[in-house]
Amino acid sequence: MLDLGLTGKVAIVTGGSAGLGRAAAMRLAREGARVSICARRKEVLERTAGEIRQAGGDVLAIPADVTRAEDVEAVVKATTERFGGVDILLNNAGTSAAAAFMDVDDRTWQTDIELKLMAAIRFCRLAIPIMQKRGGGVIINVTTVGGKAPAPRAVPTAVTRAAGINLTKGLANEYASSGIRVNTICLGLVKSEQWERRAKGGDVEAVYREGAKRVPLGRMGEAEEFGDLVAFLVSARAAFITGTAINFDGGMGAVV
């Protein structure tokens, strides 16, 4: 078995109650990391925390709305008090918001900016000094392939995700000398709870089959595969990888 060197590391996973965040949190915990997960839905958050504990993991569940600066501060404070610091930050919280440009009002733009960009900025601002004191750390910002090559009618998400990719490269360059690596995973079509909600109680597998038609590999990605990629990127095995945007999309992205 490949040792990823994550035993005892402390990770914060935003949007960690379900879907991709849940898969990443469970994978990190399985590798021996101590994990803080945050999300808005307390009951779902606690259920995921219970599953991680049942599997032998060490987890702290913190109900939080990452669009609120005070909640971001509370998550980092609770994590450092419980585990002594932060080594890994996965900025995963977010939801799809895609519409035609003229259909998106100011409030929708601002909401998306707060959720997908400002939340990541605030978490990074708080976590980076802690990582510097610990001699390094790893940050992953979850974005989308649309942040590289936007499709029509894909705002505001395409714009905020592009900003996340830019933030990733800037932070990677600025904090490399502190031993902090920063990368972004650019999602394509990956199975998650968001797709289940879109199915509205219908046949979600039919939704997945339809989505698979757009993917060169002929299927949508699995949440567990996302968790595997996260675990590798934050591990000692990826120590020379920073400042890069990795497409997790089965080949569907228009650019590399």
Secondary structure, 3 states (H helix, E strand, C coil): CCCCCCCCCEEEEECCCCHHHHHHHHHHHHCCCEEEEEECCHHHHHHHHHHHHHCCCEEEEEECCCCCHHHHHHHHHHHHHHHCCCCEEEECCCCCCEECHHHCCHHHHHHHHHHHHHHHHHHHHHHHHHHHHCCCEEEEEEEEHHHCCCCCCCEEHHHHHHHHHHHHHHHHHHHHHHCEEEEEEEECCECCHHHHHHHCCCCHHHHHHHHHCCCCCCCCECHHHHHHHHHHHCCHHHCCCCCCEEEECCCCCCCC
